[in-house]
Amino acid sequence: MLLLHLLTAWGLLSTVCFARLVELIAIARSAAADHGSDSGLVSAALLALLAATVLYLPLRAARARSSLDVLLATLAGLTLVFGLCDGPFLYRPPRTASLSGQTVLITGANSGIGLAAAKAAAARGADVFLACRSPVRCSAAAAEVRLSLGAAGSAAPVAKPLDLTDLRSVAEFAAAFQRQAQRLDILVLNAGFAAGKDDQRPAHTAQGIELSLGAMHVGHALLTKLLLPLLERKPARSSATEAPARIVTVSSEASSLARPMHSSLFAGRGEGDLRGELTHAQAPLETPSALANLLLGRIPAAFSGLGFAGFSPTYLRAKLANVLFARAMGERPLRRGARRVLSTAVGPGFVATDIFANSGLHSLGGVAMGALTLIAVRPPHMGVLPIVRAMMDDADSVDAVYLDSMGYANQFDAVCWAAGGCGGEEAARLMQVTERLIRSKG
Ligand SMILES: NC(=O)c1ccc[n+]([C@@H]2O[C@H](COP(=O)([O-])OP(=O)(O)OC[C@H]3O[C@@H](n4cnc5c(N)ncnc54)[C@H](OP(=O)(O)O)[C@@H]3O)[C@@H](O)[C@H]2O)c1
């Protein structure tokens, strides 16, 4: 009887997983089309084979003759639940939750997670502004968001492009946004890119800072500084129940694989490794957490040691800086008379976006790992859900925390432990360095 119940539960779970499987195969096919290679199709075929095996093993366990069968079935079950089938465990916003009347600005809003965030916010009634570096892609994305709208929200590109690799562009963009928008309630710092794993030397921003750190951290930090007065401004007819403003910083679970920040930025004399030469030369960190991540199948950084889809250590450092920045913003004392501003860091998990175009994920050599990796890949509309939580969940539940890829809140001290932690002291020191940089180069 117990067996019958277990099999019924298994059947239900498999049905849910089947929908996700179909979605994943569609992603693999479109990846193949986008990248002009057949690796996506091969990956999809391998994935289907893998899934069939995974679904078959529990049935075999029902007639288990040996403890090996039971062990295999248990492993298959865990793979299915934590890999293919994490959807049911992912944070979902309440149906009634609304962002009506809220103004949201999203960087890197023309593709991937940023575009999904724009759609999610606009669909919940927000007035969304898209920040992009290409005006053409921005207008197209805004049109796509408007098309997807069911509710009363709106979507518009900001009149000036935003190139985070140039602090002058950031300043011009912030000024243009202030002219265009009357208020700002939610700032989503999402734009990002993965440095090519085969780059021979680190690239630099217009101000000579290593590109990943300069764009994803310093550029976003300047944007936040310039828009903070708007976030902190209390609406004219303020009431005690006025919702706080929010800063959502999109980091990555890969931040836990970065080397300690102080060894690259603060150690030694002068500016430390701002130009990224030392960081770029590091081998990606191999730690038990990389193994854990590999087992959970969530992040490609875990594969970097295998020479597959590796992220550069400069990317990992920038993502760690994102977490420290979010912590520092979350620990700022409330200014008298200012509106409260929440700060949340988010690790969206492994999401199928253009960010992997340069990663080797679609190369033929990576096919087998690609198939394995695809198990854990989410489409952007699912990957964005932790960000949606940061944008709209109860203030105290998302302030000064790190939301992981399932949308669960973690204290900063509990994340990026492999990187030596994301301590408050380190966060404060990073902000000092950043302030100095912005003053001298901005
Ligand atoms: N996808 C994942 O699995 C994953 C996992 C963990 C974290 N993340 C993080 O999620 C964020 C969004 O990435 P995604 O996966 O959605 O990638 P994506 O589809 O490639 O989108 C990245 C966006 O950032 C913009 N961007 C890149 N460089 C910029 C610059 N210098 N100035 C202004 N905008 C710039 C891109 O604009 P263009 O179109 O002009 O290039 C694009 O709109 C990133 O911060 C990434 O680190 C992603």
The ligand as an SDF file (V2000), in Angstrom:
LIG
                    3D

 48 52  0  0  0  0  0  0  0  0999 V2000
   21.9430   34.0340  -16.3400 N   0  0  0  0  0  0  0  0  0  0  0  0
   22.4040   33.5070  -15.2200 C   0  0  0  0  0  0  0  0  0  0  0  0
   22.4200   32.2730  -15.0410 O   0  0  0  0  0  0  0  0  0  0  0  0
   22.8870   34.3830  -14.1280 C   0  0  0  0  0  0  0  0  0  0  0  0
   23.3200   33.7600  -12.9400 C   0  0  0  0  0  0  0  0  0  0  0  0
   23.7550   34.5560  -11.9060 C   0  0  0  0  0  0  0  0  0  0  0  0
   23.7510   35.9230  -12.0330 C   0  0  0  0  0  0  0  0  0  0  0  0
   23.3480   36.5020  -13.1850 N   0  0  0  0  0  0  0  0  0  0  0  0
   23.3750   37.9570  -13.2560 C   0  0  0  0  0  0  0  0  0  0  0  0
   22.1730   38.4280  -13.8190 O   0  0  0  0  0  0  0  0  0  0  0  0
   22.3960   39.6870  -14.4240 C   0  0  0  0  0  0  0  0  0  0  0  0
   21.7110   39.7400  -15.7700 C   0  0  0  0  0  0  0  0  0  0  0  0
   22.3290   38.8120  -16.6290 O   0  0  0  0  0  0  0  0  0  0  0  0
   21.5510   37.9730  -17.7450 P   0  0  0  0  0  0  0  0  0  0  0  0
   21.8130   36.5440  -17.4400 O   0  0  0  0  0  0  0  0  0  0  0  0
   20.1480   38.4490  -17.8710 O   0  0  0  0  0  0  0  0  0  0  0  0
   22.4290   38.3370  -19.0200 O   0  0  0  0  0  0  0  0  0  0  0  0
   22.0570   39.0290  -20.4020 P   0  0  0  0  0  0  0  0  0  0  0  0
   20.8210   38.4370  -20.9930 O   0  0  0  0  0  0  0  0  0  0  0  0
   23.2960   38.9930  -21.2020 O   0  0  0  0  0  0  0  0  0  0  0  0
   21.7030   40.5320  -19.9870 O   0  0  0  0  0  0  0  0  0  0  0  0
   22.6800   41.4020  -19.5300 C   0  0  0  0  0  0  0  0  0  0  0  0
   22.2120   42.8250  -19.6790 C   0  0  0  0  0  0  0  0  0  0  0  0
   23.2240   43.6930  -19.1490 O   0  0  0  0  0  0  0  0  0  0  0  0
   23.5170   44.6770  -20.1350 C   0  0  0  0  0  0  0  0  0  0  0  0
   24.8830   45.1500  -20.0760 N   0  0  0  0  0  0  0  0  0  0  0  0
   26.0190   44.4450  -20.2840 C   0  0  0  0  0  0  0  0  0  0  0  0
   27.0730   45.2560  -20.2040 N   0  0  0  0  0  0  0  0  0  0  0  0
   26.6080   46.5030  -19.9520 C   0  0  0  0  0  0  0  0  0  0  0  0
   27.2100   47.7790  -19.7880 C   0  0  0  0  0  0  0  0  0  0  0  0
   28.5350   47.9510  -19.8760 N   0  0  0  0  0  0  0  0  0  0  0  0
   26.4320   48.8410  -19.5350 N   0  0  0  0  0  0  0  0  0  0  0  0
   25.1020   48.7080  -19.4500 C   0  0  0  0  0  0  0  0  0  0  0  0
   24.4650   47.5430  -19.6260 N   0  0  0  0  0  0  0  0  0  0  0  0
   25.2110   46.4470  -19.8820 C   0  0  0  0  0  0  0  0  0  0  0  0
   23.2700   43.9750  -21.4630 C   0  0  0  0  0  0  0  0  0  0  0  0
   23.1180   44.9280  -22.4940 O   0  0  0  0  0  0  0  0  0  0  0  0
   23.4710   44.5640  -24.0290 P   0  0  0  0  0  0  0  0  0  0  0  0
   22.2700   43.8470  -24.5590 O   0  0  0  0  0  0  0  0  0  0  0  0
   23.6970   45.8880  -24.6440 O   0  0  0  0  0  0  0  0  0  0  0  0
   24.6900   43.7090  -24.0110 O   0  0  0  0  0  0  0  0  0  0  0  0
   21.9950   43.2290  -21.1440 C   0  0  0  0  0  0  0  0  0  0  0  0
   20.8800   44.0730  -21.2210 O   0  0  0  0  0  0  0  0  0  0  0  0
   23.9150   39.8790  -14.4710 C   0  0  0  0  0  0  0  0  0  0  0  0
   24.3030   40.7860  -13.4660 O   0  0  0  0  0  0  0  0  0  0  0  0
   24.4600   38.4990  -14.1670 C   0  0  0  0  0  0  0  0  0  0  0  0
   25.7150   38.5620  -13.5160 O   0  0  0  0  0  0  0  0  0  0  0  0
   22.9110   35.7580  -14.2460 C   0  0  0  0  0  0  0  0  0  0  0  0
  1  2  1  0
  2  3  2  0
  2  4  1  0
  4  5  1  0
  4 48  2  0
  5  6  2  0
  6  7  1  0
  7  8  2  0
  8  9  1  0
  8 48  1  0
  9 10  1  0
  9 46  1  0
 10 11  1  0
 11 12  1  0
 11 44  1  0
 12 13  1  0
 13 14  1  0
 14 15  2  0
 14 16  1  0
 14 17  1  0
 17 18  1  0
 18 19  2  0
 18 20  1  0
 18 21  1  0
 21 22  1  0
 22 23  1  0
 23 24  1  0
 23 42  1  0
 24 25  1  0
 25 26  1  0
 25 36  1  0
 26 27  1  0
 26 35  1  0
 27 28  2  0
 28 29  1  0
 29 30  1  0
 29 35  2  0
 30 31  1  0
 30 32  2  0
 32 33  1  0
 33 34  2  0
 34 35  1  0
 36 37  1  0
 36 42  1  0
 37 38  1  0
 38 39  2  0
 38 40  1  0
 38 41  1  0
 42 43  1  0
 44 45  1  0
 44 46  1  0
 46 47  1  0
M  CHG  2   8   1  16  -1
M  END
$$$$
